[in-house]
């Protein structure tokens, strides 16, 4: 639990046995900014993975690309294997969260190029209209979201 604000340290003293807590300083909003940055990394990582796995499919070698990624980035691929199955249900909301990150970065005078592009990728994933109530495996979600060719709904989601 990340906390910020003038009384964050007081709350941390009350919660040590309940939550692992970290005070991020007295500035209000610092914990929210931290959460946005952390969440943006997760969602951006998934978006990049979907895009490059789609490129692997275009090259006709998605299985080989995934094997190489597992070999070179084993912990990263394990994280993606955990995250990706929830994207048929949550891609639209996660695209909105990337938009929120992009707005915040812009308000701080930073260029949100990657956050904006990740939001676009996640919107295209959401436009696939996959059954969010279904329990997806990593392989199924990967095939549906990255390896399948774009459809007309994907193009409409980009515009």
N, C-alpha and C positions, 0 to 999 in steps of 0.2 A: 504494500500500500504506500503510494507516494503522496506526501502531503506538502502543502506550502501555505504560507500566510503567517500572520503575526503570532498565531497561537498553535502552529503546527507542532512545535517541540513539546508543548503541554499535552497534546493529544497522544503523541508518541509515548510519553511516559505512562499513559493509561492503558495502552494497547499491546505492550510487548509480548504478552503471553497469548494473545489472540491472533495477531498478524505480524508478519515481518514488515516493519515500517521503516521508511526513510524520509527524513525532512529535507526538502529541497530549498529551504531558505524562507525568509519572511515575505518575499514578493508574492502577492496574490496572483494566481494564474500560472505559476511556475510548474505546478504538478500537472495541470491540464496541458500545458505546452509539452512537457516531458511525455505524457501519454500519447499525444498526437504524433510526436516524433517516433516513438517506439512502434506505435501501430502503423505508421506510415512505412516503416522499414518492412514489417511483416507483409503488408499488402503490396508494397512495391516489389518485394522479392517474388511473391506469387505471380504478379503481373509479368515481370521479366521472364520468369520460368515458363508461363503460358506462351509468351511470344516466341521465345527461343525454341521451345518444343514444337510449336507450329512450323518454325523454320526447318527444324529437323525432319518434320513430316514432308515438307516441300522437297527437301533434298532426298527423300526416300529412305531416311535412316533414323527415324525417331528412337527406335530401340537401342541403336548404337550410341546415339547422343545421350540417352538416359544412362546407359552403362558407363560412359565416360564421366558424366556428371557425378554419378555415385562413387566412382573411383577417385576423382579429384576433390570432390566436395561432399564427403559422406555425411557429415553432420548437417549440412545445409539440405541435402536431399531428404534426410530423415525428417527434418522440420517441415519441408514441403509435403512429404507423405502424410504428415499429421494435419496440415492446414488445408490442403486442396480438397479433400472430400466434403468439406462444408461449403464450398463455393457455389454449387448448384442452388443452394438455399440462400446464401448471403452475399452473392456477388454485387447485387444492386446497392445494398447498404454499404458495402465496403468501397464501392466506387464513390458514393457520397462522402465517406470518410476521407478519401483521397482528395476530393474537392475541398473539403473543410481544411485539410492540411495545406493545400495549394493557396486557399484564401489567406490563411494565417501567415504562411511564408511571404506572400505578397505584401501583407500589412506590415511585415517586418523588413520590407525592402529587399527581400530575397527572391530569386528567380525560381518559381516552382515547376520548372520544365519536366522533371521526372515525375513529380507527384501528379501533374496534369495528365501526362501520357499514361501513367499507371491507371488513373481513373478511367481514361478512354478504353484501355484494354479490359478493365473489369466491367465496364458498361457493355462492351461487346459480349463478354461472357454471360452477363445477366440477360442479354437479348436472346440468347439461345432458348430461354423459356424452359429450362430443365425442371423436372419434378423435384422440388425442394423437400417434399415429405419423404422421399425415398432415401434409404441409407446407401450412400455412394462409396465405392472403394476408390482408392487412389487411382488405379488403372482406369476405371470407368470414368471418373471425373476428368482425368488427363485426356482420354480419348474424346470425350464430348466437348471439352472446353478448349483444347489446344490443337489436337491432331485433326479433328474434323475440319473440312474446308469452311470458309466463311459462307454465310447465306445472306439473302437479301435483308433479313432482320438485322444482321451484324452491320451492314452498310448503313442502314437507317439509324442505328444507335450511334454511329459515329457523327452523323450530321446534326 
